[in-house]
C-alpha cells in the first residue's frame, strides 16, 4: 500500500488516500474525507511505482 497526498477537486483541501500498488491499473470512486463529495480516482503503477494518478470531480 502507498499513501498518496493530493488536492480534492471540490473543496481544495489536501487529503490522502491509501493506494493498492499491487494492482497495475485501477479506476474507482472514493469520497473526500473532508467534504464527502465523490472523487473519480484513476491510478497506474509500473513495478509498484505510481506513474499515473488522477483525481477528478464527478458531474452530477
Secondary structure by P-SEA (a helix, b strand, c coil): cbbbbbbbcccccbbbbbbccccccbbbbbcccccccccbbbbbbccccccbbbbbbbcc
